[in-house]
Amino acid sequence: MRYELDAREYKLLLNPDRFGEVSADTSAGNFWEEHLKPLIDTRLGSRNGGEPRHEGRFTERKERAVRFWDTPDCILTRIDLALRERLPITADGSSDARPEITLKLRMADLFVVAETELPGSRDDARTVFEEDIAPLEVDDPEPDKHSVIVPAKRSIRSRFARSTKQTAEWNASQRSLDGLRLLFPTLREVVETWGVPFIADTALVSGPKIRELAYKGTRVKLGAGIRGKFALTLWYFGSEISVPTVAEISFNCDIIGGDMPGGAARRALVLFLGMQSGLGTWVNSEHSSKTALALPGVCGRPSG
């Protein structure tokens, strides 16, 4: 099994209320121009010759319908799998396309993830192996608390992810563990490896219906040919698009030949730590996981 990473992605949850003050398009542009670009200048400085390290604008906008799935007793979540359905939405709010189905294994152990085979059965199936980097923080364990606890010195938490996405039919008759196995042939083996019985007719249930707005087109030059490609993602639970429920800013860095040169890696780290501490009230202080908020039933809630 290949151990070389395809990419590293740095993810930071933002305060969704800040994106409800004006339209989403305007908020996205303001966030980039007034907050993220100045922070890049401050933390990373300019390149040789005075060229800024940031480039582009949030000109690429996609709207999609998103749902996450699991069994009623959270089998997938319990073994660090996440199942996402994503469907593009047209300008009139409809879509006749087949959904994109993604199955992702994500956990802190590099070698377990690297050794896990997760192929798809469709011709367009594509598998990637990435490092997901988030702030070092945990949900407050106190009952009824809605906040995260962060260390005095900001740091990062790495998890490794192997994910496969493919387009496929996804109707009610296919929403079971066995239906999912037809799309991802090694699913039974992966589940049983963790000592969990694979009961083929176990139904899959979905979390809330989400309308997703995703903005792309901005980048940061980190050196040695490495660029961080930003994505601003807004999730709206329900049919109304007014104030998002979830907001996230991320930047993805492709890995060249399995390597990320030290200078580029240091700049990416400096920028990400600076985003955590330098964006003020734009940073989310209530949740540590975007996906956990979208899972069905109790699957996204911490146990204990």
Beta strands, then each sheet from edge to edge (+ up, - down):
strand 1: 7-14
strand 2: 54-70
strand 3: 81-88
strand 4: 100-107
strand 5: 126-135
strand 6: 138-139
strand 7: 148-149
strand 8: 156-167
strand 9: 205-206
strand 10: 210-223
strand 11: 226-237
strand 12: 246-254
sheet 1: 9+ 2- 3+ 4- 8+ 5- 1- 12+ 11- 10+
sheet 2: 6+ 7-
end
